[in-house]
Amino acid sequence: MTAPQLQLIGISKGFPGVQALSDVQFDLKAGEIHALMGENGAGKSTLIKILCGAQPPDSGQILIDGAAVSIGSPVVAGNLGISPVHQELSLEPYLTIAENIFLGRQPVNRLGFIDRRQMLTAAREVLGELGVDLDPSAIVGRLSIAERQVVAIARAVSTRARFMIFDEPTSSLTRRESDLLLQMIRRLRDQGVGIIYISHRMEEIFELCDRVTVLRDGKFVATRDVASITLDDLVRMIVGRSIAAAAPRRQTKTGDVVLEVRGLSKRGLLKDISFDLHRGEILGLSGLVGAGRTELARALFGDLVPERGEIRINGERVDIRTPRQAIAAGIGLVPEDRKEEGLVLAQSVMANIGMPQLNLFSRLGVISARRERNLAERYVQDLAIRTPSVDQNAMYLSGGNQQRVVIAKWLATKPKILIVDEPTRGVDIGAKAELHALLRDLAADGMAILMISSDMPEVLAVSDRILVMHQGSLAGELSAENATQEAVMSFAMGLGARV
């Protein structure tokens, strides 16, 4: 057996009121893809931060080639050959691909100026190693999310990293884009790079990885060969219990039309969008990345003003040009990126839940903390948000609980319509099942829900009807009974109802 090149032994880390890691072990071999799995809050992110020099461990050892090392900063980690590719890409959108790849390490000529020709040549060579054909002089801000992922990988490859860490690299990609990215990761493995792979997508783990290590509540559970375990085995390791693959489809009892959209258009983004949404219905919205799904959500929420079309709520035409007007009309939006757009991470759970309606808690400009606390505590209980108290900062909650806080924030405004954009992005399998159940419960209570998702099994399992977008237009509509993955993808690719 090949000896591990990287070992973490007895790693522990605590924060005020939280023991994030307790005596955790992990190892990585050259040319291996080793999955690191666990529910949100299991300690994965803390372990990776320690490995990348962003956090010091309280105890334990890190060994590279059998020798103990101290990783005091990300620079030290990079010098040791450790390179992360984060879920939230840290690229400079106004610079070129080549400039991003070699940022801080630009080659210089004899006069000390940046040698742009050499930099472009080197960038082209790195991209060639990954088997992709991108123009290194292209501006990163004009690239797709998948292409930006390639740039982030190329930057890590250019450092000749021995160990690479991929954190949810396919969370915002289509299936085709994901397949291309996984091919690149296999190519790196074949070149002898040791890869730590973090993903909540079970199919990727079984398709890609050699071994899997599971953490639960900050503790090491087990390391197993992927070939020797089943999906049920892995789920039980992660959550400590079995989870049904899918909840039984509920008996849909939809009511009157709540939302009518007619001819909604925005040049280059939306083309003549028309549909209805009923009370008590979960209307799924599918399509490839860039099809216009999020732009439609923004238009309904007043963050994007359409050039033509009309919106009616309960039969009355409404003019929505700002989020404030959308909230007043009874619309709530759970955005795709909860950390950047849904929460103020440095604020408490209480502050986040009460944020959209501070005017209800204030008098003469003074906020009533008691009324704000009562509201937050009620929704923490109703939505089973796991937090020590409503005073806990949102940044310390798991992804699933952060998402519940965002949902609570909008439920507190008593909306008629709730738009949820990628509701389970980056959350673990246990939290995903719980969030699906929550959406079904809200619909059963009469909420009209528009659910945007790139997760095909999610769309098929949760939706009562499915709308599919292609290049800014509605390409097709499917009932829950007639919807299949093939039918959805046919519409999403602009092929019509061919399957």
Secondary structure, 3 states (H helix, E strand, C coil): CCCCCEEEEEEEEEECCEEEEEEEEEEECCCCEEEEECCCCCCHHHHHHHHCCCCCCCEEEEEECCEEECCCCHHHHHHCCEEEECCCCCCCCCCEHHHHHCCCCCCECCCCCECHHHHHHHHHHHHHHCCCCCCCCCEHHHCCHHHHHHHHHHHHHHCCCCEEEEECCCCCCCHHHHHHHHHHHHHHHHCCCEEEEECCCHHHHHHHCCEEEEEECCEEEEEEEHHHCCHHHHHHHHHCCCCCCCCCCCCCCCCCEEEEEEEEEECCCEEEEEEEEECCCEEEEEECCCCCHHHHHHHHCCCCCCCEEEEEECCEEECCCCHHHHHHHCEEEECCCHHHHHCCCCCEHHHHHHHHHHHHCEECCEECHHHHHHHHHHHHHHCCCCCCCCCCEHHHCCHHHHHHHHHHHHHCCCCCEEEEECCCCCCCHHHHHHHHHHHHHHHHCCCEEEEECCCHHHHHHHCCEEEEEECCEEEEEEECCCCCHHHHHHHHCCCCCCC
